[in-house]
């Protein structure tokens, strides 16, 4: 049962990491009207950040570790996509220019 709950905490960490990254992209999504939308953007970032923090604070021992691992693993995966996407799109541009 403990392993199942640790897997669930890990999955919850991944979910919270996805939601936090999405909240951070909120500023980019509404940049054209950031003067009006900034309270919503700040509220979204605070809500998801506080949610992750409170859940981590309420968990004990191995569950907290699994949650933090889920948060960290997804963040590392997400950040690793940027250079790989740059390489992929650079290759696609050069393939098109070879004609």
C-alpha positions as a LaTeX table, in Angstrom:
\begin{tabular}{lrrr}
\hline
Residue & $x$ (\AA) & $y$ (\AA) & $z$ (\AA) \\
\hline
Unk1 & 0.00 & 0.00 & 0.00 \\
Unk2 & 2.86 & 2.36 & 0.78 \\
Unk3 & 4.37 & 1.93 & $-2.69$ \\
Unk4 & 1.00 & 2.67 & $-4.30$ \\
Unk5 & 0.63 & 5.86 & $-2.27$ \\
Unk6 & 4.17 & 6.90 & $-3.18$ \\
Unk7 & 3.36 & 6.40 & $-6.86$ \\
Unk8 & 0.22 & 8.48 & $-6.38$ \\
Unk9 & 2.25 & 11.23 & $-4.67$ \\
Unk10 & 4.77 & 11.14 & $-7.53$ \\
Unk11 & 1.93 & 11.48 & $-10.08$ \\
Unk12 & 0.45 & 14.33 & $-8.05$ \\
Unk13 & 3.84 & 16.05 & $-8.14$ \\
Unk14 & 3.93 & 15.74 & $-11.92$ \\
Unk15 & 0.39 & 17.15 & $-12.17$ \\
Unk16 & 1.20 & 20.09 & $-9.90$ \\
Unk17 & 4.35 & 20.81 & $-11.88$ \\
Unk18 & 2.36 & 20.88 & $-15.12$ \\
Unk19 & $-0.22$ & 23.22 & $-13.60$ \\
Unk20 & 2.48 & 25.55 & $-12.22$ \\
Unk21 & 4.22 & 25.77 & $-15.60$ \\
Unk22 & 0.86 & 26.46 & $-17.25$ \\
Unk23 & 0.18 & 29.21 & $-14.72$ \\
Unk24 & 3.56 & 30.78 & $-15.48$ \\
Unk25 & 2.68 & 30.76 & $-19.17$ \\
Unk26 & $-0.45$ & 32.75 & $-18.31$ \\
Unk27 & 1.59 & 35.95 & $-18.46$ \\
Unk28 & 2.70 & 35.14 & $-22.00$ \\
Unk29 & $-0.82$ & 34.19 & $-23.07$ \\
Unk30 & $-2.34$ & 37.52 & $-22.03$ \\
Unk31 & 0.67 & 39.79 & $-22.57$ \\
Unk32 & $-1.28$ & 41.95 & $-25.04$ \\
Unk33 & $-3.61$ & 42.96 & $-22.19$ \\
Unk34 & $-1.38$ & 42.40 & $-19.17$ \\
Unk35 & $-2.43$ & 45.76 & $-17.74$ \\
Unk36 & $-5.90$ & 44.36 & $-17.09$ \\
Unk37 & $-5.09$ & 40.68 & $-16.62$ \\
Unk38 & $-2.12$ & 40.78 & $-14.25$ \\
Unk39 & $-4.18$ & 40.13 & $-11.09$ \\
Unk40 & $-5.48$ & 36.89 & $-12.60$ \\
Unk41 & $-2.00$ & 35.83 & $-13.71$ \\
Unk42 & $-0.50$ & 36.53 & $-10.27$ \\
Unk43 & $-3.42$ & 34.77 & $-8.57$ \\
Unk44 & $-2.99$ & 31.65 & $-10.73$ \\
Unk45 & 0.74 & 31.46 & $-9.99$ \\
Unk46 & 0.15 & 31.98 & $-6.27$ \\
Unk47 & $-2.68$ & 29.45 & $-6.10$ \\
Unk48 & $-0.71$ & 26.66 & $-7.79$ \\
Unk49 & 2.49 & 27.50 & $-5.93$ \\
Unk50 & 0.71 & 27.55 & $-2.58$ \\
Unk51 & $-1.20$ & 24.38 & $-3.44$ \\
Unk52 & 2.04 & 22.52 & $-4.14$ \\
Unk53 & 3.62 & 23.95 & $-0.98$ \\
Unk54 & 0.71 & 23.14 & 1.30 \\
Unk55 & 0.34 & 19.61 & $-0.06$ \\
Unk56 & 4.08 & 19.03 & 0.40 \\
Unk57 & 3.89 & 20.44 & 3.93 \\
Unk58 & 0.97 & 18.16 & 4.84 \\
Unk59 & 2.61 & 14.99 & 3.56 \\
Unk60 & 4.96 & 12.96 & 5.69 \\
Unk61 & 8.28 & 11.26 & 4.98 \\
Unk62 & 8.36 & 9.09 & 1.87 \\
Unk63 & 5.22 & 10.65 & 0.40 \\
Unk64 & 6.72 & 14.13 & 0.54 \\
Unk65 & 9.88 & 12.82 & $-1.11$ \\
Unk66 & 7.83 & 11.20 & $-3.88$ \\
Unk67 & 5.89 & 14.44 & $-4.43$ \\
Unk68 & 9.09 & 16.49 & $-4.66$ \\
Unk69 & 10.60 & 13.91 & $-7.02$ \\
Unk70 & 7.50 & 14.21 & $-9.23$ \\
Unk71 & 7.78 & 18.00 & $-9.26$ \\
Unk72 & 11.50 & 17.86 & $-10.01$ \\
Unk73 & 11.41 & 15.12 & $-12.63$ \\
Unk74 & 8.75 & 16.85 & $-14.69$ \\
Unk75 & 10.52 & 20.20 & $-14.43$ \\
Unk76 & 13.79 & 18.61 & $-15.57$ \\
Unk77 & 11.96 & 16.86 & $-18.42$ \\
Unk78 & 10.26 & 20.10 & $-19.46$ \\
Unk79 & 13.49 & 22.09 & $-19.39$ \\
Unk80 & 15.28 & 19.40 & $-21.41$ \\
Unk81 & 12.71 & 19.73 & $-24.18$ \\
Unk82 & 13.83 & 23.30 & $-25.03$ \\
Unk83 & 17.31 & 22.48 & $-26.38$ \\
Unk84 & 16.04 & 19.32 & $-28.06$ \\
Unk85 & 13.26 & 21.26 & $-29.78$ \\
Unk86 & 15.80 & 23.84 & $-30.93$ \\
Unk87 & 17.93 & 21.10 & $-32.48$ \\
Unk88 & 14.88 & 19.52 & $-34.11$ \\
Unk89 & 13.63 & 22.76 & $-35.65$ \\
Unk90 & 17.12 & 23.75 & $-36.80$ \\
Unk91 & 17.42 & 20.41 & $-38.56$ \\
Unk92 & 14.00 & 20.83 & $-40.15$ \\
Unk93 & 14.99 & 24.27 & $-41.48$ \\
Unk94 & 18.18 & 22.92 & $-43.05$ \\
Unk95 & 16.32 & 19.95 & $-44.58$ \\
Unk96 & 13.95 & 22.32 & $-46.32$ \\
Unk97 & 16.77 & 24.51 & $-47.68$ \\
Unk98 & 18.57 & 21.57 & $-49.34$ \\
Unk99 & 16.09 & 21.34 & $-52.23$ \\
\hline
\end{tabular}
